[in-house]
Amino acid sequence: MKLSDIIGQDGQVDARFAARDITGIAADSRKVKPGYLFVAVPGTKADGLSFVPQALAAGATAILAERAPDSLPEGVAIVVAKNVRRALALAAARFYPRQPKTIAAVTGTSGKTSVAAFTRQIWAALGEAAASHLHALANGRDSRRVDPVHVEKSISAETTFDVDIDDPAKIRRTLLALSNRVATRLRQSEVAGRTIAIKVRLSDFRTLNRSRTLHSPTDVAKEIFDTSIALFEALRPGDRIRLLGVRAEGLVNSDGMPRQAALGDRERGWSELERAADAATARFGRSAVRPASLLGSDDAGHQRGAGDTDGERVDWFQMPGPWNSPE
């Protein structure tokens, strides 16, 4: 491209050099190649004019600056611009015409590089349609039909601790409370889970997941807790814990679901007990019936009031009944 076409009305070009061919533009003397226009940008610590000799040695045939250098070899074009930064931006826009019609600007304190990289990958993979769709969603426009019926793929409960913990009693109590919440939601939704999973986030933010598929689907808190604590004890994270979660997956309709009785099981057991507790809770509130070890705790197993007791025993519903009385 001709020098005069690159500069336009943003600088003064000697008529002798107006038709000179320019092969590239650089504001860094180390990136200059033969036939380049070197732009000497003044900085707070160094002036770009100080690097003109290096640029000329690399093959620059024209210099763009806010003032002419003290000396310049014969045949080298000098272009003087009032605002060299603006002139550089416009020159680059003319020389490199392949610019997108829309440019996304990412600002912020941290995460800019990641967001820019993710956005580029999304648009590169899905094209302009993805960009338009993201823009519409960001402005609250979505033409997709709203389905009021949502089929759950899993039901979970989790809690984040105010202070990272490693107390075994507190961990067991939390898993117990979370299992109770998951089981209650399963029964309310009339579904049961084939797979029980736990989520453990450590103090360094590493997240560990473990799961186990049961012989038959369950909506019983006792069975969910037994599986969860077994998974945790097998995991042995060996670090302080920031978050715990329990999840039931592989949901099936529990209405009329046959239950495989194990050898030695009583006619009535935990399933009947927990359904009776549901009825009591519906009538008298969530605190009416709960595991003894969760008395004085919230739904996530966090104790209220006084501090925890070391070595606290975690038992299930400690109340008389055919499921725990001598035969």
C-alpha positions as CSV (number, residue, x, y, z in Angstrom):
1,M,0.0,0.0,0.0
2,K,1.2,3.5,-0.8
3,L,2.4,5.7,2.1
4,S,0.0,8.4,1.3
5,D,-2.9,6.0,1.3
6,I,-1.9,4.7,4.8
7,I,-1.4,8.1,6.3
8,G,-4.4,9.8,4.7
9,Q,-5.1,13.3,6.2
10,D,-3.5,12.4,9.6
11,G,0.0,13.5,8.8
12,Q,2.2,15.5,6.5
13,V,4.0,13.5,3.8
14,D,6.7,14.8,1.5
15,A,5.4,14.6,-2.0
16,R,8.6,12.8,-3.0
17,F,7.7,9.8,-0.8
18,A,3.9,9.8,-1.1
19,A,3.9,6.9,-3.6
20,R,6.3,4.8,-1.6
21,D,5.2,1.2,-1.1
22,I,4.9,0.2,2.5
23,T,5.0,-3.5,3.4
24,G,4.0,-3.3,7.1
25,I,3.6,-1.2,10.2
26,A,5.3,-1.6,13.5
27,A,5.6,0.5,16.7
28,D,8.3,-1.9,18.1
29,S,11.7,-1.5,16.4
30,R,12.4,-5.2,17.1
31,K,9.5,-6.2,14.8
32,V,10.5,-4.0,11.9
33,K,11.2,-5.7,8.5
34,P,12.4,-4.2,5.2
35,G,9.9,-1.8,3.7
36,Y,8.1,-1.1,7.0
37,L,6.7,2.1,8.4
38,F,8.1,2.6,11.9
39,V,5.9,4.6,14.3
40,A,7.8,6.4,17.0
41,V,5.4,6.6,19.9
42,P,6.4,8.8,22.8
43,G,6.2,7.1,26.2
44,T,6.5,8.0,29.8
45,K,9.9,6.3,30.2
46,A,11.3,6.3,26.6
47,D,10.6,8.1,23.4
48,G,10.1,6.0,20.3
49,L,12.4,8.4,18.4
50,S,15.3,6.9,20.4
51,F,14.7,3.6,18.5
52,V,14.8,5.1,15.0
53,P,18.4,3.9,14.4
54,Q,17.4,0.3,15.2
55,A,14.3,0.5,13.0
56,L,16.4,1.9,10.1
57,A,18.9,-0.9,10.6
58,A,16.1,-3.4,10.3
59,G,14.9,-2.0,7.0
60,A,12.3,0.7,7.8
61,T,11.8,3.1,4.8
62,A,9.5,5.6,6.6
63,I,9.1,7.1,10.0
64,L,5.9,8.3,11.6
65,A,6.4,10.6,14.6
66,E,5.2,13.8,16.2
67,R,8.4,15.6,15.3
68,A,11.3,14.9,12.9
69,P,14.3,13.2,14.4
70,D,17.6,15.2,14.7
71,S,19.1,13.4,11.7
72,L,17.8,11.0,9.1
73,P,19.5,9.2,6.2
74,E,18.8,10.4,2.7
75,G,15.8,8.6,1.1
76,V,14.0,7.8,4.4
77,A,10.5,9.3,4.5
78,I,9.4,11.2,7.6
79,V,5.7,11.7,8.4
80,V,4.9,14.2,11.1
81,A,1.5,13.8,12.9
82,K,0.0,16.0,15.6
83,N,-1.2,12.9,17.5
84,V,0.9,9.9,16.6
85,R,-1.2,7.4,18.6
86,R,-4.3,8.4,16.7
87,A,-2.4,8.3,13.4
88,L,-1.1,4.8,14.2
89,A,-4.6,3.5,14.9
90,L,-6.0,4.9,11.7
91,A,-3.0,3.8,9.6
92,A,-3.3,0.3,11.0
93,A,-7.1,0.3,10.2
94,R,-6.3,1.2,6.6
95,F,-3.4,-1.2,6.2
96,Y,-5.1,-4.1,7.8
97,P,-8.7,-3.9,6.5
98,R,-10.0,-7.3,7.9
99,Q,-11.8,-6.0,10.9
100,P,-15.0,-7.4,12.4
101,K,-18.1,-5.2,12.2
102,T,-18.7,-5.9,15.9
103,I,-16.0,-6.0,18.6
104,A,-16.6,-7.4,22.1
105,A,-14.8,-5.5,24.8
106,V,-14.0,-7.4,28.0
107,T,-13.2,-5.3,31.1
108,G,-12.7,-6.0,34.8
109,T,-10.2,-6.6,37.5
110,S,-9.6,-10.3,36.9
111,G,-10.7,-13.1,34.5
112,K,-10.5,-10.9,31.3
113,T,-8.2,-13.3,29.5
114,S,-10.3,-16.4,30.3
115,V,-13.6,-14.7,29.3
116,A,-12.1,-13.4,26.1
117,A,-10.7,-16.9,25.3
118,F,-14.0,-18.6,26.1
119,T,-16.0,-16.1,24.0
120,R,-13.6,-16.6,21.0
121,Q,-13.9,-20.4,21.2
122,I,-17.7,-20.2,21.4
123,W,-18.0,-17.9,18.4
124,A,-15.3,-19.8,16.4
125,A,-17.2,-23.1,17.0
126,L,-20.8,-22.0,16.6
127,G,-20.4,-18.9,14.4
128,E,-22.3,-15.7,14.2
129,A,-25.6,-17.3,15.2
130,A,-24.2,-18.1,18.6
131,A,-23.0,-14.5,19.1
132,S,-26.5,-13.2,18.1
133,H,-28.1,-15.6,20.5
134,L,-25.9,-14.7,23.4
135,H,-26.6,-11.0,22.7
136,A,-30.3,-11.6,22.7
137,L,-30.2,-13.6,26.0
138,A,-28.1,-10.9,27.6
139,N,-30.9,-8.4,26.8
140,G,-33.7,-10.7,28.0
141,R,-34.9,-11.9,24.6
142,D,-35.6,-15.6,24.1
143,S,-38.1,-16.9,21.6
144,R,-37.9,-20.5,22.9
145,R,-41.1,-21.9,24.3
146,V,-41.4,-22.1,28.1
147,D,-42.2,-25.5,29.4
148,P,-43.7,-25.2,32.9
149,V,-43.1,-28.9,33.5
150,H,-39.5,-29.7,34.4
151,V,-38.3,-33.3,34.7
152,E,-35.6,-33.6,37.3
153,K,-32.5,-35.6,36.4
154,S,-31.1,-35.5,39.9
155,I,-32.0,-34.2,43.3
156,S,-29.2,-32.8,45.5
157,A,-28.4,-30.8,48.6
158,E,-25.2,-29.2,49.6
159,T,-23.8,-26.8,52.1
160,T,-20.7,-24.5,52.3
161,F,-19.1,-24.1,55.7
162,D,-18.2,-20.7,57.1
163,V,-14.9,-22.2,58.3
164,D,-13.2,-25.2,56.7
165,I,-13.8,-28.3,58.8
166,D,-12.2,-31.7,59.5
167,D,-14.1,-32.9,62.5
168,P,-15.5,-36.4,61.8
169,A,-18.6,-35.9,63.9
170,K,-19.5,-32.7,62.1
171,I,-18.9,-34.3,58.7
172,R,-21.2,-37.2,59.6
173,R,-23.8,-34.9,61.0
174,T,-23.7,-32.8,57.8
175,L,-24.0,-35.8,55.5
176,L,-26.9,-37.0,57.7
177,A,-28.7,-33.7,57.3
178,L,-28.1,-33.5,53.6
179,S,-29.3,-37.1,53.1
180,N,-32.4,-36.3,55.0
181,R,-33.1,-33.3,52.7
182,V,-32.5,-35.3,49.5
183,A,-34.7,-38.1,50.7
184,T,-37.5,-35.7,51.6
185,R,-37.4,-34.1,48.2
186,L,-37.4,-37.5,46.5
187,R,-40.5,-38.5,48.3
188,Q,-42.2,-35.2,47.6
189,S,-41.4,-35.6,43.9
190,E,-42.5,-39.3,44.1
191,V,-39.2,-40.5,42.6
192,A,-36.4,-42.6,43.8
193,G,-32.7,-42.6,43.0
194,R,-30.7,-45.5,41.6
195,T,-27.3,-43.8,42.2
196,I,-26.1,-41.9,45.3
197,A,-23.2,-39.5,44.9
198,I,-21.3,-37.2,47.2
199,K,-19.4,-34.0,46.4
200,V,-16.5,-32.8,48.6
201,R,-14.7,-29.5,48.0
202,L,-11.5,-29.1,49.9
203,S,-9.9,-26.0,51.4
204,D,-7.8,-25.5,48.2
205,F,-11.0,-25.6,46.1
206,R,-10.3,-29.0,44.6
207,T,-13.6,-30.8,44.1
208,L,-13.9,-34.6,44.5
209,N,-17.0,-36.6,43.4
210,R,-17.8,-40.2,44.2
211,S,-20.9,-42.3,43.4
212,R,-22.4,-45.7,43.9
213,T,-25.3,-47.4,42.1
214,L,-27.6,-49.3,44.5
215,H,-29.2,-52.7,44.0
216,S,-32.6,-51.0,43.9
217,P,-33.8,-47.3,43.8
218,T,-34.3,-45.6,47.1
219,D,-36.0,-42.6,48.6
220,V,-35.0,-43.5,52.2
221,A,-32.7,-41.1,54.1
222,K,-31.1,-44.0,56.1
223,E,-30.0,-45.8,52.9
224,I,-28.8,-42.5,51.3
225,F,-26.8,-41.7,54.5
226,D,-25.3,-45.1,54.8
227,T,-24.1,-44.9,51.2
228,S,-22.9,-41.4,51.5
229,I,-20.8,-42.0,54.6
230,A,-19.4,-45.2,53.1
231,L,-18.3,-43.2,50.0
232,F,-16.7,-40.5,52.2
233,E,-14.8,-42.9,54.3
234,A,-13.5,-44.7,51.2
235,L,-12.5,-41.3,49.7
236,R,-10.5,-40.2,52.8
237,P,-9.8,-36.7,51.4
238,G,-7.1,-35.9,54.0
239,D,-7.7,-32.2,54.0
240,R,-10.0,-29.7,55.6
241,I,-13.4,-29.4,53.9
242,R,-15.2,-26.3,52.6
243,L,-18.3,-27.9,51.0
244,L,-20.2,-31.1,51.2
245,G,-23.0,-32.3,49.0
246,V,-25.2,-35.4,48.5
247,R,-27.0,-36.2,45.3
248,A,-29.5,-38.8,44.0
249,E,-29.3,-39.7,40.3
250,G,-30.9,-42.1,37.9
251,L,-34.4,-41.1,39.1
252,V,-37.4,-43.4,38.5
253,N,-41.0,-43.1,39.4
254,S,-41.5,-44.4,43.0
255,D,-45.3,-44.8,42.7
256,G,-45.9,-48.5,43.1
257,M,-42.2,-49.3,42.9
258,P,-41.5,-52.8,44.1
259,R,-39.0,-53.0,46.9
260,Q,-36.6,-56.0,47.2
261,A,-36.6,-57.1,50.8
262,A,-33.3,-58.4,52.2
263,L,-33.1,-61.6,54.2
264,G,-34.0,-60.8,57.8
265,D,-35.8,-57.5,57.0
266,R,-38.8,-56.7,59.2
267,E,-42.2,-56.2,57.7
268,R,-42.1,-52.5,58.5
269,G,-38.8,-50.5,58.4
270,W,-37.2,-47.2,57.6
271,S,-39.3,-46.4,54.6
272,E,-42.5,-46.5,56.7
273,L,-40.8,-44.6,59.5
274,E,-39.7,-41.8,57.3
275,R,-43.1,-41.5,55.7
276,A,-44.7,-41.3,59.1
277,A,-42.1,-38.6,59.9
278,D,-43.2,-36.8,56.7
279,A,-46.8,-36.8,57.9
280,A,-45.8,-35.4,61.3
281,T,-43.6,-32.8,59.7
282,A,-46.4,-31.7,57.4
283,R,-48.7,-31.2,60.4
284,F,-46.4,-29.8,63.1
285,G,-43.4,-28.3,61.2
286,R,-39.9,-29.5,60.1
287,S,-38.6,-29.7,63.6
288,A,-41.3,-32.1,64.8
289,V,-39.4,-35.3,64.0
290,R,-35.8,-35.5,63.1
291,P,-32.7,-37.6,63.8
292,A,-31.6,-37.2,67.5
293,S,-28.1,-36.1,66.4
294,L,-29.6,-33.2,64.4
295,L,-31.5,-31.7,67.4
296,G,-30.4,-28.1,67.7
297,S,-29.1,-28.1,64.0
298,D,-30.4,-26.5,60.9
299,D,-31.3,-28.3,57.7
300,A,-27.6,-28.5,56.7
301,G,-26.6,-30.1,60.0
302,H,-25.0,-26.8,61.3
303,Q,-25.5,-26.6,65.1
304,R,-27.1,-23.5,66.5
305,G,-26.0,-22.0,69.8
306,A,-23.2,-23.7,71.7
307,G,-20.3,-25.3,69.9
308,D,-20.0,-28.8,68.8
309,T,-19.2,-31.7,71.1
310,D,-16.2,-33.7,70.1
311,G,-16.8,-37.4,69.3
312,E,-20.6,-36.9,69.1
313,R,-22.3,-40.2,68.2
314,V,-24.5,-40.1,65.1
315,D,-27.5,-42.3,65.4
316,W,-30.7,-42.3,63.4
317,F,-34.3,-41.8,64.8
318,Q,-33.9,-42.9,68.5
319,M,-37.5,-43.6,69.2
320,P,-39.2,-46.9,70.0
321,G,-40.9,-48.9,67.3
322,P,-41.1,-52.3,65.7
323,W,-38.0,-51.5,63.6
324,N,-35.6,-51.3,66.6
325,S,-37.3,-53.2,69.4
326,P,-36.5,-56.7,70.3
327,E,-38.5,-59.4,68.5
